[in-house]
Amino acid sequence: MESPTTSEVEETVTQSTHEDEDAELLTAIKMSLEEPDAETTRDSTMGDNTPIDKASPVRVLSDKESETARELHNSAVQLIKDFQQSGEGTAIDNAVQLMKEVIMLTPDGYAHKAERLSDLGTAFQSRFEHLGELEDIGNAILVQQQAVDLTPDGHADKATLLSNLGNAFQSRFQRLGELGDIENAILVDQQVVDLTPDGHADKTQRLNNLGSTLFLRFERLGELRDIENAILVKKQAVYLTPDGHADKAALLNNLGNAFQSRFERLGEPEDIMKATAAYQQATRNTSSTPSTRYDAASRWAILCSKHQSPSSALDAYNVVLEIIPQVDWLGQTAHCRYEQLPQIGRTINAAVAIAISAGNLPRAVEWFEEGRRLVWKQILQLRTPLDELRQHHPELANELSRVSLALENAGTSGFDDIGSEAKQKSVEARNRHSSAVRYEELLAQVRELDGFGSFLRPKEFSELVSAASEGPVVVVNVAELRCDALVLCTSGEIVHVPLPTFSYRQAEALHLKLLSSLRAKRVWDNRNGDRAIHLAGKDNQDHFISVLADLWSHVVQPIVSEIEVVSLPHITWCATGALTFLPLHAAGIYGFNNPTKNVNVSDFAVSSYTATLTAMLGSGSKPKQDPTVVRSVLIVSQPATPGQRNLPGTLEEAKSIQLYASDAHTRHLTNELATVQAVSDEMSKHDIIHLACYGIQDMKNPLHSAFVLHDGRLELNRLMKLSLKNAELAFLSACQSTTDDEKLPEEAVYLAAGMLAVGYPSVIATMWSIGDNDAPLIADKVYANLLGCRNDSEIQDAKLTPAYALHEAVKHLRKKVGEMNFVRWVPFVHFGV
């Protein structure tokens, strides 16, 4: 079998436009290869200055030139490795530039010319996979082919150079889907396997590469012989790789994928058994990277969910939940963790659905809460479990972090490294195994420490059940498999409410309808002095009635019917996915002339929301209920924020609050007095803060979300550092204080959750921009119930909490503006206890 020729490769290459010298460099390389060469060989004992071409005189590099080329080459190779670990774009750009300089410094005929050309090809390919520019992969194939052409048959590096050429062909095929590329990749990879003797350190990886290219052609053409051959080759690669090797999990993962594909083609149940066995074995190879093991565990769980029993899927998801903390908390940047949230969130929702199917409701609650905690800690960049360990046991935390990072970076890059010897690879394999053993030892050691028994584990249900001590908590899990509600009752019982008529797609559709309705009302623009102008848009429709009706019929009504109704209970909702941003508290049937046909959740209960169950644990986090205690209030209003449209209604809000608050216990900061420093200083001195101003979301960095004050932004990042021991309630009458990030569909990111994290156990916020005329009315009624009813003993227990106070205020607003004017009364929501 022969590899493609240089001329054949050149026909498919697009010249680089990254820099002018790219074209000049590649042209020079082509010209040098077109000149006739004497037979070339390379002696392994030769140094950098030894030419391959022994018949033709070549320019000899000076010692200084040789050293410069060697140093540049080493630097470039290190940059490529750094890029493969970090994904930092500047690293690969610098690597390409350095390798081009190295090639220009390396005369034709010298021993390491082919090796350096191959490394340039690797750099081009890495940049292609980062940026997706076709000229990079074309150039990669060109220089890899030229490296092969420079190397005589029988040379020790021939197989390595061919392998890198095959990788480049495969990479371009995966982008363009051209059959010729995958044919060339198979041709080259088969040649590589034939040239690699049994026992060679790279034999398994090269077998795996061949199996992968055969698998890709099977997906392209559907010929059964390709998947049969792919399985045969991948099985051989797994067989030759010892247990405990860092690459073992990835090889087993690939084998499992092949079995799964053959099942999808032939429908043989035996292939499902073989696929799940391969995935399961991959999860047990602790020397492999946690991310690889997580991928295998997820695939195992999905297959079990589709084709086996819920109990077998439960076992698989147990492993998934064990590995997620390693993937998510250890050795990852905050940005990487944030990017992973949607996928990991969906995985945990699927795990909860399986636990429910298996009848293990306590486990479902534990997993649900683990997902919520993970999501909100990441969104708000809160202290990770490793941060908490570091505070009390810094040396142990630092070693665990170092060992975790070593494990995550284990394994091969997919490119053959010419300079890597078998002995060196054997040492690396032993080091990775030692890291895996040490990781398990450290984990056991941490869990023996006081307060860290559940380190990197979900909280147990026995710890979570007290979240419902003051009223039922309803967790609603939205997964592709099924949708369910679990009601945590004050008695400690879990009531399962299936939602068979609701679905993951329906939740997303309702979310889109709500966004369309808000755009139709233009509540996010056209403020003109009012915080929300309700002018209908041409391209959007008002779907409020249907959205609220669907929420009632398919979600809320089935749940409420299972809750024992005793004198207007307080229900706390905790949802996932697109349902997070939908107004469950307003669900109902509206619009009938006959009022007996209209019904909504507020007829049966007072609603609140919580980000996590953990946030509701512990009586110490609950607001003070003693009516004899005079609450101090900090009022912040910004009627004329520099650079923003005026908000004149904020002064009316302040006046409403001052009717009920004691002058001695009230501080009002407005206009130029409401500076970032002044507000920060006053917050710790008051039980309640009322913010009547603009609120800004920062989706890229949630901790930069802020309240806009006279001299700048008061960011969550700053608030996190305050000591708020007396904090009781934050009332966010702030424009856009609660909005969602459509790029992160699993969760809404809002200032309300940030204020809960800051230390306020109870938060009143708005789901979208509110009207200037509505905010003062809501403030008046809320504070009348909170502060103005201290002498009315009959309603103290029921009304003197933020949730009940808001409930009554919204009832008053709804009556005033009309029940069908949803955009004005629906946005007011309560979070926390």
C-alpha positions, 0 to 999 in steps of 0.5 A: 500500500502506498501513501498519496504523493506530494503532487496529489496532496498539493491539488487539494491544498488552499494556500495560507492567508494567515500571513504572507510568509506562509505562502513563501515558506510552503513554496520554498518547501515544495521547490526543495522537494522537487529537486532530485535527491540522492538516496537519503538515510538517517543514522540515529547517532547523528547530530542536528548538523548531519545531512541526510543527503550524503551525495550532495553538498549542503550548507552546514549550519554554524553552531550558533545557528544550530543551537538557535534552531534547536531552541526554537523547535523545542519551544514550539513543541512545548507550545503545541503541548501547552495548547493541547492542554489549555486551548489557549489560542495565542499558544498555537499561533506562536507555535506556528510562527516559531516552527516556520522560523525553524523550517527556514533555518533548517537546510535541505538534507539535514537529519531533522528536516522531516521531523520539524516539517511534521511538527509544523504540520501538527501546529497547523492542524492544531490551529485548524481544529481551534479556528476552523480555517481550511487553509491551515488543514490544507497546509498541515496535510502538505507539510506532513506529506512532504515529511513522509516523502523526505523519509526513506522506507525502513527509517525508524520514524517512517511510521510516526510521520505517516501516522501524523499524515493520517491524523491530518487527513482524518481531521479534514474529513471530519470537517468537509466529509470528502470521501477521498480524505477518509480513504487516504487516512485509512490507506495511511493508517493501515500502512502505519500498523503494518510498519509497527512491530508487536510490542512497540509502545505506539502499537495500540494507539496506531491500531486505535487510529485505524479503527477510528478511520474505519469507523468514520467511513462506516458512518459515511458509507454504511458498509458493514465490513468497515464496522466489523473491521473497526471493532476487530482493530479496536478490540486488539488495541484494548487487548494490548493495553494493560489495565491501569494505563492512562489510555485504557478508558479512551480505547474502551470508550471507542470500542463501546462506540463501535459496538453501539453503532453496529447495534444501531445497524443490525439490532443485535442485543448482544452488541448493547451488552458488549457496549455497556460492558466496555463503557463500564470497564472504562469508568473503572480505569482510575488512571485515565482522565476523569473527563474520559471516564465521565464520558464513558459513564454517561454513555453507559447510563444512556444505553442502560436507560434506553435498552435495559432496566432502570436499576441498571441505569441507576448503577450507571448514573451512580458512577456518573455522579461520583465522577462529576465532582472530579471533572467539575471542581478539580483542575478546571478553570471557572470559565471551563466549568461554566461552559460545561454547565448545560451538558452536565445539568442535562446529565444530572436531570436524566439521572434524577429521572432514572432514580424516579423510574427505579422508585428510589425517591430519596436518591432522586432528591439527593441527585437533584440537589447536587445538580442545583448546588453545582449549577449555582456555585458555578454560575455565581463562582462561589467557593468550591469544595476545594476552596473550603478544604483549602481554608482549613487544610491548605496543604492537603487541598494543594496536594489534592489539586496537584494530583487531580491536575496530573490525572486530568492531563494524563494520556496521549494527544493523538499525535505521534511524538517522534522524540518520545522513547518507549522507556519514557512512556513507560515511566509516564504510565507508572506515574499516572497510575501512582497519581490515581492511587494517591488521589483515592488515598487523599480523598479517603483522608479528606472524608475522615476530617471533621465536616468533610465526610461528604466531600465531593459527594451529594448531600444525603436526604436526611440532611435535606428533608428539613428544607420543608420544615416551614412548608412543602418544597416542590422540586420539578425535574425536567428531563428528556426521558420524563418530567416529574415533581417531588413534593417534600412534605413537612412530615418528611415524606416525599410525594411523587407527582408524575407529569406525563403530559409535560415534556422537556421540549414543551418547557422550552417551547413555553419559554420561547412563547414567554419571551415572544410575549415580553417582546410583544409588550416591549418590556425590555426596551423603550423605557422613556422614563417609565421602567416598562412601556407596553407597546405591542411589537409587530414580530411577536405575539402575546402568548401569556394566557396560553403559557399560564394555562399550560403551566397550570394544566400540565404542571401546577394543578397536578402538584397542588392537587396532591398537597394538603391545603391548610389555610393558604400554605406556603409552597416553595418551587425549585425547578430545572431547565427552561422551567426555571424562568417560567412563572409557576407562581402565576399559573392558571386559567384566565379570561372566562366571563364566568369567574367560576371557570377561572382558577390560578395557583394563588387561590390555593397557596403562596408561592416562593422560589429557591435556587437550592434546597441547601439554601433553606436549611437551618433556622439561623438563615430564616428572617426574624419573625419577632414582631416586637423587633423594629427592623432597620431599612436601607432605601437606595433610589436612583431617579436620575442615574448618570448615563441612564434614562430617568426613573422618577417612580423610584422616589415614590417608592421611597416615600411609600416605605417611609410611611411604615418605617421608623425614622430612627431606623431608616436611611435613604440614599438617593441621587449623588448620595447613593454611591458604591462606597456609601451603599456598601458601608450601610448594608451591614447596618440594616436588616432590609435593603430596598434597591430602586434602580437599574440592575445589570446582568453580565452573562459572561461573568455573573459576579460582575452583575450589578446595581447601577448607582450614581458613581458606578456599578455595585457588583455582586463580586463586591457584595460577596465580601461583605459581612451581613450578619443581620441581613433579612430581606433584599427588595430588588425593585431594579430594572431587569433584576431577573433575566435569563441567559439564552446561551445557558438554557439550563438555568436563569442567571439573576441578581436575586440568586446572587443576593441569596448567596450574598447572605439575604435569606429572603429576596423580592425581585422582578422577572422582567422590567416593571412599570414606574406606577406599579413599583410604588404600589407594590412597595406600599403594600409589602411594607404595610404588611411587613412593618405596618401590622406589628400591633395586629396579633391575628395576622402576625403569623400568616402575614408578617413574612416577605412571601405573604406580604408580597402575595397580598401586594400582588393581589392588590395590583392585579385587582387594580390593573386587571387580571389579564394585564399579566405583564404588570403583576406577574413579574413580582416574585419571592425567593428564599425563606 
